[in-house]
Amino acid sequence: MLKMFTDGDNTKLWVEARISDLGGGYGVATSEIKTVVSEITHCLDELDEWAKDRPAGLGNPASEIDGKDKRVVRPSPKGVTLTIGAWNFPINLQWIPVVDCIAAGNCCFLSK
């Protein structure tokens, strides 16, 4: 997904499409694209941390066996998500939820 926004002429095409759809200047369009790219890189940087097992809260400490009881919370995808946005929404308001859904391991549909 990062390549979709940053490879070659893709950034230029996204900026031109944003300007032709919603108007505004080059700076506004570029900042919207950079926001999405920033979210993608943030998710890529944090993905290992988010996917790690976390210790679970202790239910009844008296029932535990020291060193043997390993309760963990294991993050897992929830399934398929739908992101609905209007055609005249800024790019970042449509794509950031999609990026987050994919980073969480879900399939995501984007509808306009």
Phi, psi and chi 1 to 4 in degrees:
 res  aa     phi    psi   chi1   chi2   chi3   chi4
   1 MET       -  -34.1 -174.7  176.1  -85.8      -
   2 LEU   -60.9  -40.4 -175.3   60.2      -      -
   3 LYS   -63.8  -31.7  -72.0 -177.9 -178.7 -176.2
   4 MET   -61.0  -31.2 -176.7  172.4   75.6      -
   5 PHE   -98.7  -17.7  -74.6   98.0      -      -
   6 THR  -119.9  -18.8   58.6      -      -      -
   7 ASP   -69.6  133.0  -94.1    2.4      -      -
   8 GLY    44.3 -119.7      -      -      -      -
   9 ASP   -86.8    1.7  -68.3  -28.1      -      -
  10 ASN   -59.7  -43.8  -74.5   -6.0      -      -
  11 THR   -60.3  -43.8  -56.9      -      -      -
  12 LYS   -61.8  -41.9 -178.8 -179.3  175.1 -173.7
  13 LEU   -65.4  -41.2  -67.1  172.6      -      -
  14 TRP   -62.3  -43.8  -81.5  102.8      -      -
  15 VAL   -64.7  -44.9  168.5      -      -      -
  16 GLU   -63.2  -40.9  -71.2  172.4   -2.5      -
  17 ALA   -64.8  -40.5      -      -      -      -
  18 ARG   -64.6  -43.7 -164.4  -83.8 -177.2 -154.9
  19 ILE   -65.5  -40.7  -68.6  171.9      -      -
  20 SER   -70.8  -31.5   69.0      -      -      -
  21 ASP   -79.2  -48.1  -75.9  -10.6      -      -
  22 LEU  -112.7   -5.1  -58.6  176.9      -      -
  23 GLY    76.0 -155.5      -      -      -      -
  24 GLY    82.8  178.6      -      -      -      -
  25 GLY   -98.9  177.8      -      -      -      -
  26 TYR   -62.7  -38.7 -180.0   80.3      -      -
  27 GLY   -64.0  -41.6      -      -      -      -
  28 VAL   -65.4  -46.3  173.3      -      -      -
  29 ALA   -64.0  -42.5      -      -      -      -
  30 THR   -64.6  -39.9  -56.0      -      -      -
  31 SER   -66.8  -33.4   69.3      -      -      -
  32 GLU   -65.3  -43.7  -75.7 -175.8   17.0      -
  33 ILE   -64.7  -42.8  -59.6  -61.1      -      -
  34 LYS   -64.0  -32.2  -74.0 -176.4  179.2  179.5
  35 THR   -64.1  -42.9  -55.7      -      -      -
  36 VAL   -66.0  -44.4  175.9      -      -      -
  37 VAL   -61.8  -39.6  170.1      -      -      -
  38 SER   -63.2  -41.0  172.8      -      -      -
  39 GLU   -65.5  -39.7 -178.5   69.3   15.8      -
  40 ILE   -63.0  -47.0  -66.4  169.6      -      -
  41 THR   -67.1  -35.2   53.5      -      -      -
  42 HIS   -62.5  -45.5  170.7   69.8      -      -
  43 CYS   -63.2  -41.3  -73.0      -      -      -
  44 LEU   -64.0  -38.6  -70.9  172.9      -      -
  45 ASP   -68.1  -37.0  -68.9  -17.6      -      -
  46 GLU   -95.7   -5.5  -62.1  -66.3  -32.6      -
  47 LEU   -57.6  -43.5 -163.4   56.7      -      -
  48 ASP   -62.2  -40.1  -70.3  -24.5      -      -
  49 GLU   -66.3  -42.1 -175.7   66.4   30.0      -
  50 TRP   -67.9  -30.8  -67.1  -22.2      -      -
  51 ALA   -86.1   -7.7      -      -      -      -
  52 LYS   -67.2  147.1 -104.5 -161.7  -79.1 -169.4
  53 ASP   -66.4  142.0  -69.9  -12.5      -      -
  54 ARG  -117.8  145.7  -67.7  178.1 -164.2   81.6
  55 PRO   -63.3  138.7    0.0    1.7      -      -
  56 ALA   -84.2  156.2      -      -      -      -
  57 GLY   -63.8  147.8      -      -      -      -
  58 LEU   -79.7  126.7  -57.8  174.7      -      -
  59 GLY   -76.6  -74.5      -      -      -      -
  60 ASN  -124.9  102.9 -179.1    4.4      -      -
  61 PRO   -58.4  -25.4  -20.2   28.4      -      -
  62 ALA   -70.4  -23.4      -      -      -      -
  63 SER   -90.1   -0.5   68.6      -      -      -
  64 GLU   -86.4  150.6  -67.6 -176.5   14.2      -
  65 ILE  -104.5  120.6  -58.5  171.0      -      -
  66 ASP   -55.5  127.6  -71.0  -24.4      -      -
  67 GLY    78.0  -10.2      -      -      -      -
  68 LYS  -106.9  -28.4  -58.4  -73.1 -175.9 -171.2
  69 ASP   -86.2  116.0 -164.8   16.8      -      -
  70 LYS  -125.6   94.4  -64.7 -162.6  179.8 -154.7
  71 ARG   -97.0  129.5  -62.3  177.3 -166.6  165.8
  72 VAL  -135.1  154.5  -65.9      -      -      -
  73 VAL  -103.3  120.2  174.3      -      -      -
  74 ARG  -110.0  111.7 -178.4  166.7  -69.5  143.8
  75 PRO   -62.2  138.0  -18.5   28.8      -      -
  76 SER  -143.0  151.4   61.2      -      -      -
  77 PRO   -63.0  152.0  -15.7   24.6      -      -
  78 LYS   -94.3  -17.7  -59.7  -60.7 -179.4 -162.5
  79 GLY   133.7 -127.8      -      -      -      -
  80 VAL  -109.0  135.7  179.8      -      -      -
  81 THR  -121.2  158.9   61.7      -      -      -
  82 LEU  -125.0  127.5  171.2   65.3      -      -
  83 THR  -112.3  120.4  -57.8      -      -      -
  84 ILE  -110.9  127.8  -59.4  173.9      -      -
  85 GLY  -139.3  153.5      -      -      -      -
  86 ALA   -80.8  157.5      -      -      -      -
  87 TRP   -63.6  -24.0   67.3  -89.0      -      -
  88 ASN  -101.5   19.0   57.7   -8.5      -      -
  89 PHE   -78.3  147.6  -93.4   31.7      -      -
  90 PRO   -60.3  149.6  -24.0   33.5      -      -
  91 ILE   -56.8  -42.7  -67.7  169.4      -      -
  92 ASN   -66.3  -31.7   56.3  -13.5      -      -
  93 LEU   -71.6  -19.0  -68.1 -179.4      -      -
  94 GLN   -94.2  -38.8  -67.8 -178.5    2.8      -
  95 TRP   -87.9  -29.0  -79.2   98.6      -      -
  96 ILE   -62.7  -43.3  -72.3  176.9      -      -
  97 PRO   -62.3  -33.9  -23.4   32.5      -      -
  98 VAL   -65.8  -44.1  172.7      -      -      -
  99 VAL   -59.6  -45.3  169.8      -      -      -
 100 ASP   -65.2  -39.5  -65.9  -22.1      -      -
 101 CYS   -63.5  -43.9  -71.4      -      -      -
 102 ILE   -67.7  -38.1  -67.6  172.2      -      -
 103 ALA   -63.7  -29.2      -      -      -      -
 104 ALA   -80.5   -2.9      -      -      -      -
 105 GLY    93.3    9.9      -      -      -      -
 106 ASN   -94.2  159.0  -61.4  -53.8      -      -
 107 CYS   -82.0  147.8  -66.0      -      -      -
 108 CYS  -138.6  133.9 -174.5      -      -      -
 109 PHE  -104.6  136.4  -69.4  100.2      -      -
 110 LEU  -111.5  121.0  175.6   61.6      -      -
 111 SER  -119.4  141.7  176.2      -      -      -
 112 LYS  -117.4      -  -68.6 -173.8  177.5 -170.9
